[in-house]
């Protein structure tokens, strides 16, 4: 069995499912964006909740679950639909056993959360309701961990990614992953199939202007190394950085070696935004806008045959940003002739996009056969008992 990464068509937003090649088919979800229109059987917005539920597992009680869920940062296009589709609260109080399977909320066995991205986001603007709910759930799990000296069950587990300010995470050592460290297991289980290198959020430095980090979208950035076999020497790298913008990628370029940043699959940051590559405005400066060589260096470590995916609406040649046509051109030139650029809003067609499935290969990643074309045929919405609201 091969490990797979599926990117769901959610317009400008992220929702990515990683399924490992282990016997348990371990599932990691990065962000979610499930619009009410996607839940509406009468609307032709792709029903990504149905597509997600088809792919994840159910436990002994027939409850759907994912092993982990990461929120890259608390913007609405990365957590919309959380309260409607995911169980928040102790699993002992799970209330959906009598509901139709398609309406049971999904259990998140282990949450991956970063306090610092919440701190930076709240300085900028208030959180949306789903982000507030994620934050409250993370808080509940941290309290449960402290209460039981970090011996908790599935549904209460949490990993804290990156240290918080002013020593606020100092008493959370058993569940804290510091920036630059690797996450070796999933949901508390060691695995040979995945190693995740946490690159950001990077802490403040003395000469940082707080404004620089807070006003730009600060996100969790992880370079995942995925293997098809526990005995394989080779891992395929997936670099995923939410909506991190140019200042963050410049810092990443300073902080890490080029080899740390190498990838076989890159999710083009911030839905293929020009702002991840440049300090200049695309709509104002157009072709005169300058690329940051440092940011380009951080995002330019593509291995031969790499794939770059923009999780966005179709990319058209206009002044829009994101997604930005010139950012797409930059990514294409990073890839050279051996790489592939894809956009979730265009696969297999712009009128009927379907989940884009990418498989781990012996070297790098490949588009799964009929990656999204086969799915498109069956992507019409199933009848449902009721609508999510
Ligand atoms: Zn976003």
Boltz pocket constraint, residues with backbone or C-beta under 6 A from the ligand:
constraints:
  - pocket:
      binder: B
      contacts: [[A, 12], [A, 13], [A, 14], [A, 75], [A, 77], [A, 78], [A, 242], [A, 243], [A, 270], [A, 271]]
      max_distance: 6.0
